[in-house]
Amino acid sequence: MIKYVTGAFILALSTCAARAVPVGTYLYANDAYLEQYKGTLTVTFASPGDRLVIAYGYKNRKLRQSRHGTTETDRERFKPVQAHMTDNGKKAHFPHLAPDFYDIIVINENDMTLHEGLHLYQSATNETGRSADLLAEVKKGLKGPERLVSGWESFFDTKEFLRFESDGTRGCFLIQQMRLAKAYEESGAEIKGCIHSIDMCWLERAKVEGVGWQVITRQQLYRAEIQPRKLFEHAYVPALNRIRVGVRQVHIGPVELPHPHNE
């Protein structure tokens, strides 16, 4: 069974899930808080496209950097950063990034594709079959009792575990979720579209026998109300992984985004 570390975490998730919040209003860093940083990154893609492109740094991820005692400005700097798109979506430009290593996430709502280069867990092992066994164990715990819609984060009634990395005791999974059942705004009006979410979720084995794995924290990378009532097709792209940004301009690409069926 999976359980959360604190009841407050459950409350925070349910409160967030209770309303559809437009993407960009809270998930990504406000440009005004990043202007002090001189590092820039431009990612060029091999073809145009209507894309949302996100850079997510390493050192301030929630498993490494506590939010306790931080200011609003601090928390803005810790968030993923949304790119400024130019050239019909062929170029993603990040004008102000703090020195760090960054992974890139590319989301296209028109063709419902997700490309990413996320490093999920720092000390992950690559034993053949081991990650698959651990993921099966985690998924079993997350399923929850049959009376629940889907156990963990039950607001979302449809889930797909995309990738999982673990050292056997701690780990992180990348998951996409959507709500096919009816959902309502705070006004009581029914939401016409489908709410989608893409998350990194860190967890660890509980020290109490019989408890299994417990969720530590998560980072929501995407949340939107869109018309398609289907999951994104997914592909991992190594070229989007661990890009070093300092105080100079960094350019990568052109990056090919393979069709997920050819992953």
Buried (B, 14 or more C-beta within 10 A) or exposed (E): BBBBBEEEBBEEBEEBBEBBBEBEEEBBBBBEBBEEBBBBBBBBBEEEBEBBBBBBBBEBBBBEBEEEEBEEEEEBBBBBBBBEBEEEBBBBBBBBBBEBBBBBBBBBBEEBBBBBBBBBBEEBEEEEEBBEEBBEBBBBBBBBEEEEBBBBBBBBBBBEBBBBBBBBEBBBBBBBBBBEEEBEEEEEEEBEBBBBBBBBBBBBBBEEEEEBBBBBBBBBBBBBBBEBEEBBBBBBBEBBBEBEBEEEEBEBBEBEBEEBEEE
